[in-house]
């Protein structure tokens, strides 16, 4: 059971502890650092910033820089999915992927990602940099051949079938960043996050700038479940037909939360406790922590609901400008 919450913010990392059914702030660190992402595995906690990576090996009490051989400093997303706490992934801006197998002591670049970036001309609509990697979805860590997906804005979906050693585009993502074209069974190239369902390494769901997409053949073909702008989706680990999702009518315009129990065929509003639609913000990320679902909004707020009955509550309101969260024990 996870009772500790790590929150990346525009001014450091904050730690929350769940006690007596409520989250309470217990400490903070890295004051003055714009923290873009955070990942946790046992006592190892990683914080990605606009200028490198910080690491704690004692659950957030003490921090040291951990970016040896990280040749691109702007980190957009981190993951440390292996149970042993030694394996980690970093996605950067411009788009690149770095892998560590020694608990973030050192990082190794995956050159084929940069080659794809340069070949296809990946870009960002709000930055001069050549795209970014802003999400990972691992499946089967501990197995001999672990599969990992990566979300690229604006570029598409990457896959590794050997624990992050090598990457390529999935068949249903051609790497072409042109968003104004007929896509057919391809995924929209503006991919904001990605998840793979624990029931199958082939069942992948991805929010994009053109809608919510799903593939049941490892990214070979994609179906658009909902046409909109979106960045975040939660897929029930016990039932892949049950989704909670954060659509908007445009970038941070008329954001809301909706739910489907039939794999995206029908949707209903699931924003009880919130005043939606939000005119100028939307959901950035969802994270399930035990039987609770947390939502990070693009205005930096953190909201929570019990999954058994959706009713949202603004939590840890003293912590401002939250950008990402991770759960720990």
N, C-alpha and C positions, 0 to 999 in steps of 0.2 A: 504494500500500500504506500502511495506517495503522499507525504505530508509536508513536503518542502517545495516552494515555488521560487524559481529564479526569474527575475524580470529585468530584461534589457531596457534601458531608457536612454533618452538624449543626454542624460547626466549621470551615467554610471549604472551599476547593477544593484538591484535591491532584492532582498530575500524575505519571503513570507513563510510563515509556519501556520499550518492548520491545527487548531486546538479548540476543542468543544464545539466543533462544527463551523468555526469561523476562521477566515484567513487574517493573520495579523503580521504587520511588518516587524522583523526582529533586527535587521541590520542592513547596511549598505556598503558599497565599495566602489572603487574606480571613479571617484568623484571627478567631474570635468571631462570624462571620456564619453563621446557619442557612441553608445553601444548599439549595434545594428541587429545582433543575434546572440543567442545563448543556447548552449547544449549541455546536458548533464548525464553522467553515467556513474552510479555509485558516488564516491567522493570527488571524482573528477568533474570539474565545471570549466567550460570554455566560454569566453566572451569575445565575439568578433566586433571590431570597431572600424572606423574609417581609416585607421592607421595601425593595422595589425591585430594580433590575437593575444589575449591574456588568459592565464590558466590558474586554477586553484585545485589543489589536491587534497584539501581538507574541508570540502563542502562550502566553500565561499568565504572562509575566514581570512585567508591570506592569498595574495595574487602576485604572479610574476609574468613577465612577457614570455610568449611562447610562439615565436614566429620565425625561427631559423629556417632559411631557404624559402620563405614565403615572399616570392618576388613581386607579387601584386598585393598592396597593403590594404586596399579597400575591401573588407569582407562583408558579403551580403547575407550569407547563410552558413550555419554550422550544423553538423550532425556527428554524434558519437554513439552509434547504435550497438556496438558489440558489447556483450555482457562483461567481458574482461576489462573494459575501459581503456584499451590501448589504441583502438582503431578510431580514426576521426576523418571527417571530410570537411573541406572548406570551399564554398563557392564565392567568387569575387566579381567585382566590377573594375575593369572590363571582364567579360565572361572568361573564366578559367576555373579549373578544378584542381585542388591540391589535396593530397592524401597523406595522413600520418599513421604510422603503425607502432609508434613508441610513446603514446600518450601525449602527443603534441609537442614533444621535444624538437622534432624536425619534421619538415614538410617536403613532399615531392610533387612537382607539377606533372600534370597529364598533358603532354604536348599536343595530342591529337585534338583536344578541345580548342586550343588556341588556333590550330590549323583550320578547323571547321569554322570558327568565328571569323577568321580573316577571309577564307574562301567565299563564304556566303554574305559577308558584310552585315553581321549582326549589329544592332544599334539600340539606343534607348531614346524615347521621345522627349525625355526631360534632362538629358545629360549628353555631353559630347563623347562619352565613352562607348566602346563597342559591345553593347549588351551586358548582361549580368546573369549569374547563376543564383537563383533565389529560392531553391527548394531541393530537398532530397527525399527519396522514398525507398528505404531498404527492405528487402525481403530475404529471409533465410540466413541471417548471420549466425555463424557457428557451423553452417554447412560448408562443404568443400567449394561449391560454386555459388556464392551469394550474389543475388541480383540487386542492382540499385538503379533507380531512375533519377534523373535530374531535370529540373524545370529551368528553361532559359528564356529570359525576356531581353529582346525580342529575337527569338531564334528557333524555339521548338522544344522537343523532348529528347534527351540523351538516355542511353542505357549502358550499363556495365554488367557483364555476366561473370565477372571474376573479382568481386569485392573491390571494385573501384580502380583496378589496375589499368584497364583500357576502356575507352568510351567510343560510342558511335551513335548516330541518330537512329531512333526507332524507325521502322519501315513507314509508318504513317506520319512521319514528320520529315519534310524534305530539306529543312534548314533554310529555306527561302524566307526572309523576314517580311516580304510583301504581304501586308494585311488586307489589301483591297483587291482580292482575286477570288475566283471560285475555288473552294477547297475540296469539294467532294467528300471523300472519306479521310482526308488529312485533318490533323488538328490545327486550330488557329495558332500561329507562331508566337503570339504574345502570351507566354505561359507564366503564370504568377506563383503557382505552387503545385504540388503533386502528391498523390498518395497511392499506395498499392495495398490491396485488401489482404488481410492475413489468411483468408481462405484459399487464395490463388495468386501465384506470382504473375499471372496474366491479366488480372482485373485491376485496371488503373483508372483513376479519376483525376481530372486536372481542371482547375479554374483558369480562365484565360480572358484576355481583353475582348474576345468575341463570344464568350459563353462558357458554360460548363460542359466539359467533354468527358466521355467515358469510352474505354476500350476493353474488350474481353479477350483480345488475342495479342497481348503483350505490346500494344501500341501499333499493331499492323494496320488496323482500321479504327476510326473514331466515329462516335455518334454524338451530336450536340444535343444535350438534354434540356438546355435552357439558353436562349439567346439573350445575352446581356453583357455587361462588364462585371467581372468578379475576380476576387483574389483568394477566397477561402471556402473550403468545404470540409465538413466532418462526415465520414462514412462509418456507420455503426459496425464495429468489429465483429459483432454476432449476426448481423443481417445486412448484407451489401445493398439491399433494396431501400434501406432507411438512410436518408441523407438530410443533413441540416447545412444550410448554405447561405452565403451572404451576397445576393445580387445587388446591382445598382444600375441606374439608367445611363450612367457615364462615370467618368473618373470621380469618385467621391460625391456622386450626385444621386439623391434619392436612394440611399442605401437602406437595407432592411435585412431581416432574417426570415427565410422560408424553409419549409420542411416537406419531404416526400417520403411516403412509405411504399411506393411502387416503382422504385428505380428511376424516378424522374419523369414518369408519365404525367403525373398530376402533382401540383404544389399547393400548399396553403401557408398563410402567414404564421410565423412562429416567433413573434416578437413581443409577447405579453410582458408587461413591465417596462417596455421601452416606448418612447414617443417616435414612431416611424411614420413615413420615411424620413430619414435624416437628410436635410437639404445639402449638407456639405461634408459628410463623412460616410464611412462604410466599414464592413468587417475586413480586417487585415489577415487574421489567423484565428483558427480554432485549435483548442487542445483539450483532450479528455484527460481528466485527472480523477481516477477512481470512478465514481458514479456521477461525476460533475462535469459539465462542459463549460470551458472558459472561452471567451471571445475577446480578442484584442481589436479595438476599433482604430481607425486611421486618425482619430483625434487624440489618441494616446490613452484612452480609458480602457479599463478592464471590467468585464461583466461576467456573471456566473449564473448558471441554472442547474438544477437537478435534472437529470435525464428522464427520470420517471414522470415528471410533469413540468413542461417547459414554462418557466416564469423567471425572467431575468432580473438580476440585481447588480447594481454598480458596486464593486468591491475595491478595497485598498485605494480609496479615492484620494488619499494624501500623496500617492505616488503619481507623478505627472509624466506625460510624454513616453508612455510604454511603447516599445517597438516590437518586442518579441518575448516569449515566455518558454520556460522548460520546467519539467517536474523532476523532483529528486526525492530520495528516501530520507 
